[in-house]
Amino acid sequence: MLLAADVGGTKTLLGLFAQAPERPTAVETGEFTTLDYDSLVPMIREFLKANGVEPKQIHAASFGVAGAVTDQVARLTNVPWTVDAAAIMEAASLRRVHILNDLEAMAHSVAVLEPSELKTLQHGVSQPDGNAAVIAAGTGLGEALLLNVNGRFLPGASEGGHADWGARTPREFEMLAALTRVYGRCSVEHVISGPGLVNIYQFTHDAFGTRALMVAANEPSKTCEGVGRIDDPMDLPAGITRSALDKRCARCVDTLEMFVTAYGAEAGNLALRTVATAGVYIGGGIAPKILPAFDSGLFIDAFKAKQPLDAFVATIPVAIILNAEAGLLGAAVHANSAA
């Protein structure tokens, strides 16, 4: 049996999988609130106990984590945890543990996804011997490479979400200046993520410099009529997108359009950096929830606006990953190969 995990800043998925030649079969999965635990080990113990599984029954375990991994140790970006493969092996009595960056783990799922688990945004012309890439916005922004070596994808980690965000239009330059005043520098994640959507909202609603949203999102006077009352700041991104998709507030519509355009532009940047002629895959929890915004054409228009290589980028396939557990599946695929 295999054990897999997708450890995010907000939630963590754990799964037990049966080994298979290519795509492991899910046996049991569980969802946990990440910050309810001091570390990954008690979560693993609770999950295995709940499913009546002894550690010795686990042939291999692979965990995707939201942070940079060095020598099988990761310090998570948005969670005060250190995830150490050797320490987990000892504390959880597991014989084989591997730590992956969460987007690297998701990249392992790409080769085994079914057509029904993808929504095509641009058909393009897929090159079987080409590279691919994954970009995923959620609590943060992750990026991963899929280098094609002898016809087989080899996923590689990246911390591209923390690279500098590149404004492209006069309006975006205004927002860049505003975000730089707030954060000191503006990373891609400050724009393309759940919190990034809130940042754009503050820009379009002239709310920077107030205590609104960042601290007191539950005050109805601090949000627009389209969003209304928000009791939990974590619910604000969803409130903004609902307001925009329902066209309750013109500024919310503007917010979502700026977000989707920035997302498309960064996906196009990643396509160029990796020469992703086998495709760019959009993962994460946000894209599947706002599919109508992607269908508007704004994402692909920004993706392709890469003169003088716009014609080349227009040939790259682009698809949204609809499987909400692609990161967990990818970790299981990795464990399957390591078992």
N, C-alpha and C positions, 0 to 999 in steps of 0.2 A: 504494500500500500504506500501511496505517496502523500505527503503533507505539503500544502502550498499556502502562501499568505500574500495578500496585497495590503500593505500597511500604508495608509494615507493619513493626512493631517487631521481629518475629521472622523473617518471610519476605517476599520480594518476588517477584511474578509479573510476567513480561514476555510480551507477546504481539504477534504480527504478524497483522493482520486485513486482509481484502479489503473494499473499500468496498461499500456496499449502500444502498438507499433508506432503510431503517429500522435493521435489526440487522446490523451488520458480521459477516462470517463469519471465524471463527478459522482461521488457516493454520498457525501454529506457536506454542506457548507454552513457557515455561521457568520453573522455580522456583529461586530462589536464597536462600541464607541471608544476610539483610541485613547482619549485622555481619561477614561475611567480606570485605566490600569497604569501602574508605575513602569511597566516594561512589557515586552512581548512574552516572556516566559510564563507568567501566571495566566495569560490569555490562552496560551497553548495548552497548559495543563487543564484548564477548565474545559476547553473544547474537546480534548481527547477523552477526558473523564465522562463528559456528557454523552459521548458517542460510544462509550465502552471500548475504547481502543488503548492498548498498551503501547508505550514508546517503542518497544522492541519490534512491534509489528510494522513500523515505518521504515521502509527501505531507503528513502531519501526525502529530504525536505529542502525546498527552495522558497525564499522569502523576498518579495519585491518591496523595497522601502523607499519612501520619499526623501531621498538624500543622497549625497555622494558616498560611494563605497571605496574604501582604501584598505587593502590587505584584509578583506572580509570583515571590516568594521565600518559601520555607518553611523554618522551623527545626523539625525533627522533634522530637516530644515525648519519645519513648523511644529515640531513636537520635542519636548525636552528629554529625549531618549537617546541612548547609545545602543545600537544593535550589533552584537559581536557574535559571529558564528561559533567560535570556540567556546565562549561562555554559555551560549544556548545549548550546544551539544552536551555540555557537562550538567547544566542545571535542569534541562528537560529530558536528559537521558536519551538523546537522539544520536544515532550513529553517523549520520551524514547530513550536514547542513551547509547550504550555500546562500549567501546574501547577494541580491541583485538590486540595482537601481530600479525603481518602480516602472519607469518607461522602458528600460531594457527588458524587464519581465514582460510587459505588455507586447513588446516587439516580438517576443518568442511566440505569441499567439497568432501573428499575422498569417503564417504559412498554413495554419490549420482552420482558419475561419471559414464558415460556409457562406455562400452567396447571400443567403437570407439574413446573415448577421452584418451585412454591409449595405449602406445606402450610397449609391454612386452620385457624385456631384459633377464629375468630369470623366467621360469614358477614356479619352486619350488613346494612346497606342502603347500598351504595356510591352516592355522589352524583357524577355525571360532572363537575359544575362545582366540586367540592370540592377542598380541599388534601389532601396526603398527607404522610407522614413516614417516615423510616427510622431505626432504632436498632440498633446492632450491638455486641455484646460479644465481645472477643477478648483480645489482649494488653492493650488498653485498652478504653474505651467511646466510641463515636462516635454522633453524632446529626446528622441532616440534615433540611431542610425541602424540600417540593415544593409551591411555590405555584402555584395554577392561574390562569393568565392567558390569558383568551380561549380556554379549552378545552385549553390546553397546559401541561404541567408545566414549571416553571422551578426546577431544584434550587438550593438555597442552603446554604452551609456553616454549621456551628455548632460551638462548643466546649462544648456542654452537658455532656459527660462530666466536665468539670472544675468544674462548678457544685457547690454544697453538696448533700450527700445529705440527704434529708428522712426521718428516722425517723418511724414511724407508730404503733408499739405499744410497750408498756413494755419488751418484750424488745429491740426494735430500739433503744430509747433507751439501754439498757445497753450494747449493742454500739457505738453512736455515742460514748458516753463513753470506751469502751476504745480505739476507733480514734483519737479526738481526742487521747488521751494519747500514742499512738504517733506520729501524723503532724502534730499541731498543729491541723489541721482535717481534716474528712472530706469528700472529694469523692465524687460518684456513682461514679466509676471505682474508688475504694477498696473498693467493695462489689460492683459489677456489672462484672466482667472476670475473666480468669483469675487474676491476683494477688488480685482481690477475693474470689474463691471461697476462696483460701488464707487471707485475712484472716478470713472467716466461720468457716472450719475452726478457726482458732486460738481464736476466741471460743467456739465450741461445745465445744472440747476443753480449755478453760482453759489455753491455751499461750502467751498473751501474756506478755511479760517474760522468756521463756526464749530461748535461742539456737536453739531448734527451728525447723525448717521454713524460716525466712528465710535461715539460714546453713548449717545442717547437716542438710539434708533426707535425706542418705544414711545417717543413723544410724537403724537400725531402732527403737531405743528411743525415738526422738523422734516417731514416728508411731504411730497407733493400729493395732490388729491388722487392722482392715478394709482399711487402705491398705497396710500392710506396708512392705517395704524399697523406698525410692526412691533410685536412684543419681544421678539428675539432677533438681535442683529444678524444672526446667521441666516435668517429668512429673507433678508433684504434683497439679495440678488434675485431670488425667485419672484419676489414682489415686483421688482423692476421689470423683469422679462414679461410677467403677466400683463402689467400695465402697458408695455410696449406692444406686445402681440395683440392685445385687445384694443389698441389705439385709444387708451383712456387719457393719455398725456403726450403732447407733441414732443416734449423734452425727453420723455422716456423712450419714445420711438427713435429720437436722435441718438440717445445713449446706446441702444441696442445696435443701431446701424453703425455707429463708430466702433463698437466692440467687434462686430462681425467683420467689418472691413479691416481692422487691425489684425484680427485672427487670420484672415485670408492672406494679408501681406506677409505676415511672419511665416505662414505655411509655405508660401512661395519662396521666401528666403531660404528656408530649410531645404526645399526641393533643389534649389540652385547649389547650396553648399554640399549636398550629398549626391548630386546628379541623379535624382531619384526617378529614373526612367521606368522602374517597375511599380511605381506608385507612391503616393503620400496618403497616409491613413490618419484620420482625425479621431482620437480617442477621448477619454475623460467623460465626466458626468454632465457637462453643460450642453455639448452639441446635440445629443439625442433629444434633449428637452426643448430645444428651440429650432426644430427642423424647418418650420416655415421661414425663419429668418435666413437660413442657409439657402432655401429655395428661391429667395429673392434675386439671386445673382450677384449680390454685393461681395460675397466671399470669393467666388471664382473670378470676378472682375479684378479684385485686388490681388489675388493669387497670380493672375496672368500679366499684371502690369509691371513687367520686368524688362522694358526696352533696354538694350537691343535684343534680348533673348525672349521676348514675349511669345514669338512663334514656337520656340522650343518648349517653353513652360506649358503652352497650350496642348502639347502632346502628352503630358504627364497625367496618368490616371489619378483621380482623387476620390476618396470614399470616406464616409463616416462609419466608425465601428459602432454598431447598435448593441452588441453584447455588453451588458453592464458589468460583466465579470471577466472581461478580456484580460485584465491584469492578473487576476487569480489564475485563469486558464494558462496564461503565458508562464507563470511561475511553475505550474504543474507540468507543462511541456518541458521546461528546463529540468525539473526533478526527474521526469521520466527518462531523459537522456543521461542523467547522472546515476540512476539506480543500477 
